[in-house]
Amino acid sequence: MNVHKRANEKVTCLVGLPRPHVAVGAVAGAANQDAEPAGACAGGVAEAMPAVRPGARLDPLTGLPDRSGFIAEVRMLQNLGITATVIALDIEEFTEINEAFGLELGDGLLRAVADRCAQVGRSLNGHCVVGRVGADEFALALVPPAGETEDAAAAAWVEDIVLHLQDALATPFDINGQQLDVRVVIGQAWLARGSDAAEALQHAVFARRFGGHGRVVHSYEEKHGERRLTQALHEAITGCRIDIALQPKISLATGELVGLEALARWRLADGEQVPPNIFIALAERHNLITQLGERVLTRALETLASWGQEGSLRVPIAVNFSAMQFHDDQIVTHVAQALEQHGVPPELLELELTESKLLGHAESAMRTLHGLRALGVCLSIDDFGTGYSSLNYLRRVPVHRLKIDGSFVRGIANEPGAREIVHLLIQLAHNLNLQCVAEGIETREQLALLREMGCDEGQGFLLATPMSPWAAARHLGQKKAPWMPLFAQHP
């Protein structure tokens, strides 16, 4: 072992290894037989950081610490009270490379990848432990320099190092004259004081498995947070803690409240609301979307049932159906049972489906639509204009309404193309004897144009924002609803 100082390097604790020369415990440099004792590194934390100990377990192919050796070296950092970020790196399709070019070339590639990881380690102004921890897996433990130890600064420093690592590994490898482009997937985890080095490596590997092609690096803390949030969402669904907000749907001819749309809402125990785009995407990724949809349907029917018991005027409530719900063979039976259980007339329930959901399994979708319509349930196509429905298919589907996507509505005031599309969609709906609903109305000019075009109904923040079922009930049958002044003038 030796210690070797180079220009512009704060710390130069080195290890003399056959190939490549690697950073272990700190920044790596060229091998030298004139070793100073372990712990003779200069500068900051490294003064107490030993190099690889004699007898440490090394990988014979690369000269790096193997999995046990890497964990042991990182534990030495912990013993010194040092925090670090552990990076786990995997070579994609390495088995295919071995099969295509042979094991000798594969071994050469592993040595070259190890060398580039070590070169990145040598470039640091902090400290780095590099190890080969699996057949085609490498790991780095990164310790920021003394001035970068605050959480935000350390995270930015690690991010910069990871970018350098990605750049280094993105350059094609020349192995015995064979050019190879290599893709890697990277995950990271924070090695906190008191945590276990082996567990931190496992966490980084777990985060890496969320990775995909490109330069996205997932952190375990982020993904672990997602896992906890997913568990909390599952508990909220099963514990009936998912509620709904209701957004009014207004007649554009009269300003009357003609319907409501149920929107899922989730409030955590501490009162914080999780944004719908976050937890709905979470439900889709983790196969909770069906249970979430069923919960929203139940809350909508409970609301309608309670209004009926109170003798309040009732208007239909629309519920969005996911593709998984819609393509369930038993969905018609489930809806019928839910309506009967809550004593709600079927005409008070509207189910919204996007074009893409209708296009998948077209014939079975048609049977389901006819079954739902036979129940007396109202059906609508949501986000119309964003999919690729054939007009022939549209002519056959037994729906009642088309909802024009808000992306078109936003442009009608200043984009002639958008205005013409919306006008054509309204005419198309009417020619098919369907009602037309405009989503996302946000300005008076948009409202005026839609009324001129003859659009039947609308919803959006200009008219009314989503509200609690209790607040919505106050507007039922009101002649002086907050949005009524918008309809004082005829289009």
C-alpha positions as CSV (number, residue, x, y, z in Angstrom):
1,M,0.0,0.0,0.0
2,N,1.1,3.5,-0.5
3,V,0.1,7.1,-0.2
4,H,0.7,9.4,-3.2
5,K,0.0,13.1,-3.6
6,R,-1.0,14.7,-6.9
7,A,-1.7,18.2,-7.9
8,N,-5.2,19.6,-7.2
9,E,-6.2,16.7,-5.0
10,K,-7.1,17.3,-1.4
11,V,-6.8,13.7,-0.4
12,T,-4.8,10.9,-2.0
13,C,-5.1,7.7,0.1
14,L,-4.1,5.0,-2.4
15,V,-4.0,1.3,-2.7
16,G,-1.4,-0.5,-4.8
17,L,-3.5,-3.1,-6.8
18,P,-2.7,-5.0,-10.0
19,R,-5.4,-3.5,-12.3
20,P,-7.0,-1.1,-12.2
21,H,-5.6,1.3,-9.6
22,V,-8.7,2.1,-7.6
23,A,-9.9,4.4,-4.9
24,V,-10.7,2.7,-1.7
25,G,-11.4,4.8,1.3
26,A,-10.4,7.9,-0.6
27,V,-9.2,9.2,-4.0
28,A,-7.3,6.6,-6.0
29,G,-4.0,7.1,-7.8
30,A,-1.2,5.1,-9.5
31,A,0.2,2.1,-7.7
32,N,3.5,2.6,-5.9
33,Q,5.4,0.1,-3.8
34,D,6.6,2.8,-1.4
35,A,3.6,2.7,0.8
36,E,3.1,4.8,3.8
37,P,1.1,3.4,6.8
38,A,-2.6,3.3,6.6
39,G,-4.2,6.5,8.0
40,A,-1.3,8.7,6.7
41,C,-3.6,10.4,4.2
42,A,-3.5,14.2,4.2
43,G,-6.5,16.5,4.5
44,G,-9.8,16.7,6.3
45,V,-11.7,13.5,7.0
46,A,-9.1,11.4,5.2
47,E,-6.6,11.9,8.0
48,A,-8.5,9.3,9.9
49,M,-9.4,7.1,6.9
50,P,-7.4,4.0,6.4
51,A,-6.8,2.5,3.0
52,V,-7.7,-1.1,2.2
53,R,-6.5,-3.3,5.0
54,P,-4.1,-6.2,4.4
55,G,-6.2,-9.4,3.9
56,A,-9.3,-7.5,2.7
57,R,-11.4,-9.5,0.3
58,L,-10.7,-8.5,-3.3
59,D,-12.2,-9.5,-6.6
60,P,-9.4,-11.3,-8.5
61,L,-10.6,-10.1,-11.9
62,T,-10.7,-6.3,-11.3
63,G,-8.6,-5.9,-8.2
64,L,-11.5,-4.1,-6.5
65,P,-12.9,-5.1,-3.2
66,D,-15.6,-7.7,-3.7
67,R,-19.0,-7.4,-2.1
68,S,-17.8,-8.4,1.4
69,G,-14.7,-6.3,1.0
70,F,-16.7,-3.3,-0.1
71,I,-19.1,-3.6,2.8
72,A,-16.2,-3.9,5.2
73,E,-14.5,-0.8,3.9
74,V,-17.7,1.2,4.1
75,R,-18.2,0.0,7.6
76,M,-14.8,1.5,8.4
77,L,-16.3,4.9,7.3
78,Q,-19.2,4.4,9.6
79,N,-16.9,3.6,12.5
80,L,-15.3,7.0,12.0
81,G,-18.8,8.6,12.1
82,I,-18.7,9.5,8.4
83,T,-21.9,9.6,6.3
84,A,-21.8,8.6,2.6
85,T,-24.0,8.0,-0.4
86,V,-23.8,4.5,-1.8
87,I,-24.2,4.1,-5.6
88,A,-25.2,0.7,-7.2
89,L,-24.4,0.3,-10.9
90,D,-25.4,-2.5,-13.2
91,I,-24.3,-3.2,-16.8
92,E,-27.4,-3.9,-18.9
93,E,-27.5,-7.0,-21.1
94,F,-24.1,-8.1,-19.9
95,T,-25.1,-11.8,-20.4
96,E,-25.9,-11.0,-24.0
97,I,-22.5,-9.4,-24.5
98,N,-20.8,-12.6,-23.1
99,E,-22.8,-14.8,-25.4
100,A,-22.1,-12.7,-28.4
101,F,-18.4,-12.0,-27.9
102,G,-17.2,-14.6,-25.5
103,L,-16.2,-14.6,-21.8
104,E,-12.7,-13.2,-22.4
105,L,-14.1,-10.0,-23.9
106,G,-16.7,-9.9,-21.2
107,D,-13.9,-10.0,-18.6
108,G,-12.1,-7.3,-20.4
109,L,-15.2,-5.1,-20.3
110,L,-15.6,-5.6,-16.6
111,R,-12.0,-4.5,-16.0
112,A,-12.5,-1.5,-18.2
113,V,-15.7,-0.5,-16.4
114,A,-13.9,-0.9,-13.1
115,D,-11.1,1.3,-14.4
116,R,-13.5,4.1,-15.5
117,C,-15.3,3.9,-12.1
118,A,-11.9,4.3,-10.4
119,Q,-11.0,7.2,-12.7
120,V,-14.1,9.0,-11.6
121,G,-13.0,8.3,-8.0
122,R,-9.6,9.8,-8.7
123,S,-11.2,13.0,-10.0
124,L,-13.1,13.7,-6.8
125,N,-12.3,16.3,-4.3
126,G,-14.0,14.1,-1.8
127,H,-13.5,10.4,-1.0
128,C,-14.6,7.3,-2.7
129,V,-14.7,3.5,-2.2
130,V,-15.2,1.4,-5.3
131,G,-16.1,-2.3,-5.4
132,R,-17.3,-5.0,-7.7
133,V,-20.3,-6.4,-5.8
134,G,-21.8,-8.8,-8.3
135,A,-21.2,-10.5,-11.7
136,D,-21.9,-7.3,-13.6
137,E,-22.5,-5.0,-10.7
138,F,-20.3,-2.3,-9.2
139,A,-20.8,0.0,-6.2
140,L,-19.3,3.3,-5.0
141,A,-19.5,4.9,-1.6
142,L,-19.1,8.7,-2.0
143,V,-18.1,11.0,0.8
144,P,-18.4,14.7,0.0
145,P,-15.5,17.1,0.9
146,A,-15.7,19.0,4.2
147,G,-17.4,22.1,2.6
148,E,-20.2,20.1,1.0
149,T,-21.6,18.2,4.0
150,E,-24.9,20.0,4.3
151,D,-27.8,17.9,2.9
152,A,-28.5,20.1,-0.1
153,A,-24.8,20.7,-0.9
154,A,-24.0,17.0,-0.5
155,A,-26.9,16.0,-2.7
156,A,-25.7,18.4,-5.4
157,W,-22.2,17.1,-5.1
158,V,-23.3,13.5,-5.5
159,E,-25.5,14.4,-8.4
160,D,-22.5,15.9,-10.1
161,I,-20.4,12.9,-9.5
162,V,-23.1,10.6,-10.9
163,L,-23.3,12.7,-14.0
164,H,-19.5,12.3,-14.4
165,L,-19.8,8.6,-13.9
166,Q,-22.6,8.4,-16.6
167,D,-20.5,10.4,-19.0
168,A,-17.5,8.2,-18.4
169,L,-19.4,5.0,-19.0
170,A,-21.3,6.4,-22.0
171,T,-18.1,6.7,-24.1
172,P,-17.7,3.5,-26.2
173,F,-15.3,0.8,-24.9
174,D,-12.5,-0.6,-27.1
175,I,-12.0,-4.2,-25.9
176,N,-9.4,-6.1,-27.9
177,G,-10.4,-4.0,-31.0
178,Q,-14.1,-4.6,-30.5
179,Q,-16.1,-1.4,-30.0
180,L,-18.9,-1.7,-27.4
181,D,-21.6,0.7,-26.3
182,V,-22.6,0.0,-22.8
183,R,-25.7,1.0,-20.9
184,V,-25.9,1.1,-17.2
185,V,-28.6,1.5,-14.6
186,I,-27.8,3.4,-11.4
187,G,-29.5,3.6,-8.0
188,Q,-28.4,5.4,-4.9
189,A,-29.0,5.3,-1.1
190,W,-27.9,7.4,1.7
191,L,-25.7,5.7,4.4
192,A,-26.7,7.5,7.5
193,R,-25.0,7.4,10.9
194,G,-26.2,4.3,12.7
195,S,-27.4,2.5,9.5
196,D,-25.8,-0.7,8.2
197,A,-23.5,-0.7,5.2
198,A,-24.9,-3.9,3.8
199,E,-28.4,-2.6,4.1
200,A,-27.4,0.7,2.4
201,L,-26.0,-1.3,-0.6
202,Q,-29.2,-3.4,-0.7
203,H,-31.2,-0.2,-0.7
204,A,-29.2,1.3,-3.6
205,V,-29.7,-2.0,-5.6
206,F,-33.5,-1.7,-4.8
207,A,-33.5,1.9,-6.2
208,R,-31.6,0.8,-9.2
209,R,-34.3,-1.7,-10.1
210,F,-36.6,1.2,-10.7
211,G,-34.2,2.6,-13.3
212,G,-34.7,2.6,-17.0
213,H,-32.8,3.6,-20.1
214,G,-31.3,7.1,-20.1
215,R,-29.8,9.1,-17.3
216,V,-32.5,8.9,-14.7
217,V,-31.1,7.9,-11.3
218,H,-33.5,6.8,-8.6
219,S,-32.8,7.2,-4.9
220,Y,-33.9,4.6,-2.4
221,E,-35.2,7.4,-0.1
222,E,-37.5,8.6,-3.0
223,K,-38.6,5.0,-3.8
224,H,-38.9,4.0,-0.2
225,G,-41.0,7.1,0.3
226,E,-43.1,5.9,-2.6
227,R,-43.4,2.5,-1.1
228,R,-44.6,4.0,2.2
229,L,-47.0,6.3,0.3
230,T,-48.4,3.3,-1.6
231,Q,-49.0,1.4,1.6
232,A,-50.7,4.4,3.1
233,L,-52.9,4.7,-0.1
234,H,-53.9,1.1,0.2
235,E,-54.8,1.6,3.9
236,A,-56.7,4.8,3.0
237,I,-58.8,2.9,0.3
238,T,-59.5,-0.1,2.5
239,G,-60.2,2.2,5.5
240,C,-62.7,4.3,3.6
241,R,-60.5,7.4,4.0
242,I,-60.6,8.4,0.3
243,D,-63.2,11.1,-0.1
244,I,-64.6,13.0,-3.1
245,A,-64.9,16.6,-4.3
246,L,-67.7,17.5,-6.7
247,Q,-67.2,19.8,-9.6
248,P,-70.4,21.4,-10.9
249,K,-71.5,20.9,-14.6
250,I,-73.5,23.8,-15.8
251,S,-76.0,24.2,-18.6
252,L,-74.4,26.8,-21.0
253,A,-77.9,27.9,-22.1
254,T,-79.5,28.6,-18.7
255,G,-76.7,28.5,-16.1
256,E,-78.5,25.8,-14.2
257,L,-76.6,23.1,-12.3
258,V,-77.2,20.0,-14.3
259,G,-74.7,17.5,-12.9
260,L,-71.6,17.0,-10.8
261,E,-68.3,15.2,-11.4
262,A,-66.8,13.2,-8.5
263,L,-63.0,13.7,-8.1
264,A,-61.0,11.6,-5.7
265,R,-59.4,13.4,-2.8
266,W,-56.9,12.0,-0.2
267,R,-55.9,13.8,3.0
268,L,-53.2,12.3,5.2
269,A,-53.5,11.9,8.9
270,D,-51.6,15.2,9.5
271,G,-54.1,17.1,7.3
272,E,-51.9,17.4,4.2
273,Q,-53.7,16.7,0.9
274,V,-51.9,14.5,-1.6
275,P,-52.3,16.0,-5.1
276,P,-54.6,13.8,-7.2
277,N,-52.1,13.5,-10.0
278,I,-49.6,12.0,-7.5
279,F,-51.8,9.4,-5.9
280,I,-53.8,8.4,-9.0
281,A,-50.5,7.8,-10.9
282,L,-49.4,5.8,-7.8
283,A,-52.5,3.7,-7.9
284,E,-52.0,3.0,-11.6
285,R,-48.4,1.9,-11.0
286,H,-49.2,-0.4,-8.1
287,N,-52.5,-2.0,-9.2
288,L,-54.7,0.0,-6.8
289,I,-56.6,1.9,-9.5
290,T,-59.6,-0.5,-9.5
291,Q,-60.0,-0.3,-5.7
292,L,-59.6,3.5,-5.9
293,G,-62.3,3.7,-8.6
294,E,-64.6,1.5,-6.6
295,R,-64.1,3.7,-3.5
296,V,-65.0,6.9,-5.6
297,L,-68.1,5.1,-7.0
298,T,-69.2,4.2,-3.5
299,R,-68.7,7.7,-2.1
300,A,-70.7,9.1,-5.1
301,L,-73.6,6.7,-4.4
302,E,-73.5,7.4,-0.7
303,T,-73.8,11.1,-1.4
304,L,-76.7,10.6,-3.7
305,A,-78.4,8.3,-1.2
306,S,-78.0,10.8,1.6
307,W,-79.4,13.6,-0.5
308,G,-82.4,11.4,-1.3
309,Q,-82.9,10.7,2.4
310,E,-82.8,14.4,3.2
311,G,-85.4,15.1,0.5
312,S,-82.9,17.3,-1.4
313,L,-83.1,17.8,-5.2
314,R,-80.6,15.4,-6.8
315,V,-78.6,15.8,-10.0
316,P,-76.5,13.1,-11.7
317,I,-73.0,12.5,-10.4
318,A,-70.3,11.4,-12.9
319,V,-67.6,9.0,-12.0
320,N,-64.5,8.3,-14.0
321,F,-63.9,4.6,-14.8
322,S,-60.4,3.2,-15.2
323,A,-59.6,0.8,-18.1
324,M,-59.1,-2.0,-15.5
325,Q,-62.6,-1.4,-14.1
326,F,-64.2,-1.1,-17.5
327,H,-62.7,-4.3,-18.9
328,D,-63.8,-6.3,-15.8
329,D,-66.2,-9.0,-17.0
330,Q,-68.4,-8.5,-14.0
331,I,-68.5,-4.7,-14.1
332,V,-72.2,-4.5,-15.2
333,T,-73.2,-6.7,-12.3
334,H,-71.0,-4.7,-9.8
335,V,-72.6,-1.4,-10.9
336,A,-76.1,-2.9,-10.6
337,Q,-75.4,-4.2,-7.2
338,A,-73.9,-0.9,-6.0
339,L,-77.0,1.0,-7.2
340,E,-79.3,-1.4,-5.5
341,Q,-77.3,-1.4,-2.3
342,H,-77.5,2.4,-2.0
343,G,-81.0,2.7,-3.4
344,V,-80.0,5.2,-6.1
345,P,-81.9,5.4,-9.4
346,P,-79.5,4.5,-12.2
347,E,-80.3,7.7,-14.2
348,L,-78.5,9.6,-11.4
349,L,-75.2,7.9,-12.1
350,E,-73.0,8.8,-15.1
351,L,-69.9,6.8,-16.0
352,E,-67.1,8.6,-17.9
353,L,-64.6,6.7,-20.1
354,T,-61.8,7.9,-22.3
355,E,-61.5,7.1,-25.9
356,S,-58.5,4.8,-25.3
357,K,-60.5,2.7,-22.8
358,L,-63.2,2.2,-25.4
359,L,-60.8,1.2,-28.2
360,G,-59.1,-1.6,-26.2
361,H,-61.0,-4.9,-26.8
362,A,-63.6,-3.1,-29.0
363,E,-66.2,-5.9,-29.1
364,S,-66.2,-6.7,-25.4
365,A,-66.2,-2.9,-24.7
366,M,-69.3,-2.6,-26.8
367,R,-71.1,-5.4,-24.9
368,T,-70.2,-3.7,-21.6
369,L,-71.5,-0.4,-22.8
370,H,-74.8,-1.9,-23.9
371,G,-75.1,-3.7,-20.5
372,L,-74.5,-0.5,-18.6
373,R,-76.9,1.5,-20.8
374,A,-79.5,-1.3,-20.2
375,L,-79.2,-0.5,-16.5
376,G,-80.3,3.0,-17.2
377,V,-76.8,4.5,-16.4
378,C,-75.7,7.6,-18.4
379,L,-72.5,7.1,-20.3
380,S,-70.0,9.7,-21.6
381,I,-66.7,9.8,-23.5
382,D,-64.2,11.9,-21.6
383,D,-61.3,13.9,-23.0
384,F,-62.9,13.6,-26.5
385,G,-60.6,14.6,-29.3
386,T,-57.3,13.4,-27.7
387,G,-57.8,9.7,-28.8
388,Y,-58.1,8.0,-32.2
389,S,-61.7,6.8,-32.3
390,S,-62.9,6.0,-35.8
391,L,-66.1,7.8,-36.7
392,N,-67.7,4.5,-37.6
393,Y,-67.0,3.1,-34.1
394,L,-68.2,6.3,-32.5
395,R,-71.4,6.0,-34.4
396,R,-72.0,2.6,-32.8
397,V,-71.2,3.3,-29.2
398,P,-74.3,3.7,-27.0
399,V,-73.1,6.9,-25.1
400,H,-75.1,10.0,-24.2
401,R,-72.4,12.7,-24.1
402,L,-69.0,13.7,-25.5
403,K,-66.7,15.8,-23.3
404,I,-64.4,18.0,-25.2
405,D,-60.9,18.0,-23.7
406,G,-59.8,21.1,-22.0
407,S,-56.7,21.4,-24.2
408,F,-58.9,22.4,-27.1
409,V,-61.0,24.7,-25.0
410,R,-58.0,26.7,-23.8
411,G,-57.0,27.6,-27.3
412,I,-60.4,28.7,-28.7
413,A,-60.0,32.4,-27.9
414,N,-56.7,33.0,-29.7
415,E,-56.1,29.9,-32.0
416,P,-58.3,29.7,-35.1
417,G,-57.4,26.0,-35.5
418,A,-58.5,25.1,-31.9
419,R,-61.7,27.1,-32.3
420,E,-62.6,25.3,-35.6
421,I,-61.9,21.9,-34.0
422,V,-64.2,22.7,-31.0
423,H,-66.9,23.9,-33.4
424,L,-66.6,20.7,-35.5
425,L,-66.7,18.5,-32.4
426,I,-69.9,20.2,-31.1
427,Q,-71.5,19.7,-34.5
428,L,-70.4,16.1,-34.6
429,A,-71.9,15.4,-31.2
430,H,-75.2,17.0,-32.2
431,N,-75.3,15.2,-35.5
432,L,-75.0,11.9,-33.5
433,N,-77.8,13.1,-31.2
434,L,-75.3,13.4,-28.3
435,Q,-74.9,16.2,-25.8
436,C,-71.6,18.1,-25.8
437,V,-69.8,19.1,-22.6
438,A,-66.8,21.5,-22.7
439,E,-64.1,20.9,-20.0
440,G,-61.7,23.4,-18.6
441,I,-63.5,26.7,-19.1
442,E,-61.4,29.4,-17.5
443,T,-62.2,32.7,-19.1
444,R,-65.3,34.7,-20.0
445,E,-64.2,34.7,-23.7
446,Q,-64.1,30.9,-23.8
447,L,-67.5,30.8,-22.2
448,A,-69.0,33.2,-24.7
449,L,-67.6,31.4,-27.7
450,L,-68.8,28.0,-26.5
451,R,-72.3,29.4,-26.0
452,E,-72.2,30.9,-29.5
453,M,-71.2,27.5,-30.9
454,G,-74.2,25.9,-29.1
455,C,-72.2,23.7,-26.6
456,D,-74.7,22.2,-24.2
457,E,-72.8,22.0,-20.9
458,G,-69.6,23.1,-19.4
459,Q,-67.3,22.9,-16.4
460,G,-64.2,24.7,-15.3
461,F,-62.7,27.0,-12.7
462,L,-64.5,30.0,-14.2
463,L,-67.9,28.4,-13.4
464,A,-67.1,26.6,-10.2
465,T,-64.2,24.8,-8.5
466,P,-64.5,21.3,-7.0
467,M,-66.2,21.4,-3.6
468,S,-67.3,19.1,-0.8
469,P,-70.5,17.2,-1.2
470,W,-72.0,19.4,1.6
471,A,-71.1,22.6,-0.3
472,A,-72.5,21.1,-3.5
473,A,-75.8,20.3,-1.8
474,R,-76.3,24.0,-1.0
475,H,-76.3,24.8,-4.7
476,L,-78.9,22.2,-5.7
477,G,-82.0,23.9,-7.1
478,Q,-80.6,27.4,-6.3
479,K,-81.6,30.2,-8.7
480,K,-78.8,32.5,-7.4
481,A,-75.8,30.2,-7.7
482,P,-72.4,32.0,-7.7
483,W,-72.0,31.4,-11.4
484,M,-75.3,32.7,-12.5
485,P,-74.1,36.3,-13.2
486,L,-72.0,34.9,-16.0
487,F,-75.2,34.0,-17.8
488,A,-77.0,37.3,-17.4
489,Q,-76.3,38.1,-21.1
490,H,-77.4,35.9,-23.9
491,P,-74.8,34.8,-26.4
